């Protein structure tokens, strides 16, 4: 397959899943824009068809401006990957409104704004693929992480509704729902779980590993392979779906 001539826009593309997807797309010839809040992180991984653009998905004006500038520089977005997110667990009775709003603003509002702006340039092209990076928590809920789970359930609802809106048109909308992936988020959560539960870092990491049905962390490249399939030939009838990647039934 080739993505030559396609412009892919990926939020949270400086590390982890987003970066793996960006590299996979660029390898197949796509012109890739990756975003994140820190330009220096993006600059470290840019090159070989990948351009970094600092953007805060929580800021509507920033999203509008940055998507427009990327379209001006690299053409209409035909592949949109809403990947930027915050992943942190907290009991409901310990969840402040500030914590709740930041989670929703990043995970759900950010996906909405990114997709909305990308669709503006995508629709006239007659072809497009939108992928949201949700989570197993968006499918079944995650103990001790009600806020995070609610944000990911919202992402899946957004994805499914958009698929219904564009049925029969040459655009698809799908959600990838990974289990625990070996990314910096797992590293940060290891310290957080260890502190909250009063257990060792190894024990905290084992909790996440054992939550995946095959008892290992998922590689970011496994998620990128699923994204490649969703933008490639033969996937045009896959629409409004949750692609669960967690080593077994969730």
DACOR-V494396 format. One record per helix or strand of 2 or more residues. SS is the DSSP state (alpha for helix, beta for strand). FROM is the first residue (numbers start at 0). TO is the last residue. If there is no record, write none. Layout:
BEGIN
ss;from;to
SS;FROM;TO
SS;FROM;TO
END
This chain:
BEGIN
ss;from;to
beta;6;10
alpha;15;26
beta;30;35
alpha;38;44
beta;49;53
alpha;59;73
beta;76;81
alpha;91;93
alpha;96;124
beta;127;132
alpha;136;139
alpha;145;164
beta;170;177
alpha;183;196
alpha;200;210
alpha;219;230
beta;241;244
END
